[in-house]
């Protein structure tokens, strides 16, 4: 996926307003002189969001010259200078925390995703993200997953259908819910169903859904159920999956593995911003 500037600019305006408010009191007392700064990756990882500072600096009054030295999805060693910037000292200091918060988080997500892809070591199985993202920053979170080699699942509730127990239980039966959705959503919207037992699995198969999410099952069960699911129905495993057991799930025959921790509990990559004076 690609980042959409028109989508990002209003978000960046809001995050700057949250941090700066009516003005940066600390920076207001320093000489407003031109300075040179740089971003440094203090730990090894995968970079994501390298263009975010450029969009943020665009929102300041004075001209700022920003130069990325790496690309998104690049793997860098600790101590790598990843970007330089020249501009007003007050502007660069006012923007420092917001720029770091975003590229540190995005690079942390990309690095965690790359680690999962490497640990899985199975090109036939895709690592999926989830909707467990920071509200308002989903496009950034999911873009970061793609930088790490992951596959984006649905962006929101509007682009595909996923039936969970709280949905279909209101219809009484899973099969009934699928039938109603087929009639109302039309043929262009894919339907994925989450299953937790063999009865639900069989209903999903009989309903000829597009994808089946096998939730909170051990690898042995996932492997058994994948054997029973027709080849034209895609499969996904989720729940309780971490780096330690990821390879075992990768050998079950499942098409995708979704990992909520990529975006809901990620460790930011340590990146600093320094001025040369």
HUMO-V568411 format. One record per helix or strand of 2 or more residues. SS is the DSSP state (alpha for helix, beta for strand). FROM is the first residue (numbers start at 1). TO is the last residue. If there is no record, write none. Layout:
ss: {SS/SS}
from: {FROM/FROM}
to: {TO/TO}
This chain:
ss: {alpha/alpha/beta/beta/alpha/beta/beta/beta/alpha/beta/alpha/beta/alpha/alpha/beta/alpha/beta/alpha/beta/alpha/beta/alpha/beta}
from: {5/27/34/45/52/65/75/80/89/126/138/161/165/174/191/198/211/219/234/243/256/261/271}
to: {20/29/41/46/57/68/76/88/120/128/147/163/171/185/195/206/215/228/238/250/258/264/276}
